[in-house]
Amino acid sequence: MSLLELRNVEARYGPVKALHGVSLTVGDGELVAVLGANGAGKTTTLRAISGTVRRTGDLVFGGEAIPGRTEATAKAGIAHVPEGRGTFSDLTVWENLRLGAYTRRGGIKDDARRVFGFFPRLEERRHQQAGTLSGGEQQMLALGRAMMARPKLLLLDEPSLGLAPIVVNEIFAALERMKVQDGISVLVVEQNANLVLAHAARAYVLEVGTVVVEGTSDELRANESVRKSYLGY
Amino acid sequence: MQFGGIVALDEVSFDAGAGEIVGLIGPNGAGKTTVFNVITRLYTPTEGEVRFDGESLLGTPPNRVIRRGIARTFQNVELFRGMSVIDNVRVGAHARQGEQSADDVLFYVNLHSVRDRPASELPFGTQKRVELARALASGPQLLLLDEPAGGLSHEEVDQLGKFIRRMRDDFELTILLVEHHMGLVMSVADRVHVLDFGRKIAEGTPAQVQADKGVIEAYLGAES
């Protein structure tokens, strides 16, 4: 059984329909990628899952229908790292991380240690206001804050945005470890398709708000139009 | 350039010649955006000098920088969110009474189909293009682009690279480009400067810096 299943999900911004019936699944401990051009509906798909945009259609998570409200989503174990990060700029790095654990029980020390293990820069800057971090450091903080929630499902919107190539490689290695060690599932939107397909089991390609191609990463790499548009060879 | 006890830029010197596309790369927190903020006068450097077209910029207040012919985009998009696309671009045109109308610029960047939509509703990659249009509408000589490839697919990044070069030629621009997408930097930049911890660690042609051992270690990683 899938951890997450979307069936015919639609969403709109005012008069503009952004999703025209998207269906997809994410399995337990699976890393699934969403590819697509600018404006294809990738970000809206993640927003529809976390309830940050109104949706119609069915969403089943862990065998249960989850209402489209953000607090219900967070409590169910879905953490969303949005495009543009959304870190609290007046709070310190440490306060932002603590907020990530707000919706769950249990300690935070080990989680924080793990986040600092992934991103040593955050430990150096733990008492600094988030708004004074560089763009890439804020991206690290947004990821770290989501990890603090110990989510079952992590929704990542372009984690590579603003990050140096060397850090991007580290992040995907970290996701791989979280997936294997903690059984976390990941649904990731990413422009670096070569990289994400190297880590994802499966992927969906969106065009104009619908899924046009889906398959295993190998199948997608063998697909000529996918290669041309997203992989560049 | 210092913030409290943190030295964000440490004796950084570089230049960009007229008509050049100069790439600025480096690890996160290296000071790339700080360079842009110094040039646009959001920050005043604690030491050093910034010259544009032979004259110091340091006497120019931030709101007059655009009249000197310098325009920029932002890494995380800083549009007037409640305003339409065309109104955002009009702000750019108004800032310097450029020769082109805001509508001309929208056609040029191929955004006319979303002319009257609220800017904040558009996809991230499109919002970046609106910012570019706003900057172009001011008729700049120097254009600072902070991660223009954000939110774009591979194919779109290819198109963006061609577009940046065409824009440079059509408007006779000098362009400073901060970008982590190495494919883009390598295909459009004439020269590249590499920053790390606020210092310049390398400069050269794209091919030279890509082969530089220090740059690979600090920034690109072994695989790249």
Interface residues (C-beta under 8 A of the other chain):
Chain A: Y13 G14 V16 L35 G36 A37 N38 G39 T43 E83 G84 R85 R121 T132 L133 S134 G135 G136 E137 Q139 M140 E158 S160 L161 G162 L163 A164 P165 I166 V167 V168 N169 Q191 A193 K228 S229 Y230 L231 G232
Chain B: F3 G26 P27 N28 G29 A30 T33 Q75 N76 V77 R117 E121 L122 P123 F124 G125 T126 E147 A149 G150 G151 L152 S153 H154 E155 E156 V157 D158 H180 M182 G183 A218 Y219 L220 G221 E223 S224
